[in-house]
Amino acid sequence: MNDSKIIDALLLPFERDLLPLPRRAFLMRAEPHEALWDEWRSRLVCEQGFKPTFDRLIQVGFETVARLEGRFAAGLVLLTKHKAENRANLARAWGLLEPGGVLVCCGANALGAASHEREAERVFGLAGSLSKHQARTFWMVRGTDSPPADCAEWLAAAEPRPVEGCGLVARAGCFSSDHVDKGSRLLLDCLPEGLAGRGADLGAGWGYLSAEILRRFPEVTDIDLFEAEALALEDARSNLGGSEKAAFHWLDVGAGLPKCEPYDWIVSNPPFHEGRKADPAIGQGFITAAWKAIRRRGKFILVANRSLPYEAELRRRFREVTLLREADGFKVYLASNRHDK
């Protein structure tokens, strides 16, 4: 479903005069959309932890933060596909409301919005609901009572938890938060011997690759972790924060890396989805970023779904491209000796 339709559905209670426009409101998991520009832009504080969307919101003039604080007369929440994340967002949103404040939530039917509505009715009680644009919109009004007990449970469930088989932690909503994904394991198995010097991890997530590299290769002197999802980067800090060799950067890799001394090596398991749609341009942007940031004969090791068309882009950027391994639906490439243009 088109994300803009979700926002259209989210605003329906206000457009139909079922709810008054608030003087000040927040929007969790905010997306830029023209329906918000006029009456809403001066009223909203947008929360968005995904850096590319955060940057787009800033560019079109919304007050935007990675994490909300304060109290508000109203709140809007866009629901995601992650049940634990949605529960935690509802609990946080409830805590941000002033007494008498209204909380409006909306999600796609295909992502289970109806079940979230039923749960919200059980915990908070509903003041109203609508169905349109293949989505459910529902709202609740906060009284003067303390938050329901479920809120504390939902917040606790969204805290970082141990990841099976690796001794690290990650939280719900982050990529592969309950296990190490096959692509990352495969990339790690293919790393060249004697990895040393200064490197970078593009799309570092909660830090699995970086943590393992530091553990296995003592000659590595520094590693920069670049990650677009703020919560994943927080977990990476927890997992590697004790290492003086690691530095953490909340960044949209596709927009380019900061200028610095070229890296000796770069690893990447890039994302390939924007929402629910596969987008090979994301990984191609990672390849371009790596090409610009690596030294002339540095090593770039990339893992990707084998169906994605990355080899041509690698060969355009690097003189030497080797397919190291193909297994479990993934391909691992080693690229070196970068072209000058």
Secondary structure by P-SEA (a helix, b strand, c coil): ccaaaaaaaaacccccccccccccccccccccccccccccccccbbbbccaaaaaaaaaacccccccccccccbbbbbbcccaaaaaaaaaaaaaaccccbbbbbbbbccccaaaaaaaaaaccccccccccccccccccccccccccaaaaaaaaaacccccccccccccccccccccccaaaaaaaaacccccccccccccccccaaaaaaaaccccccbbbbbbccaaaaaaaaaaccccccbbbbbccccccccccccccbbbbbccccccccccaaaaaaaaaaaaaccccbbbbbbbcccccccaaaaaacccccccccccccbbbbbbcccccc
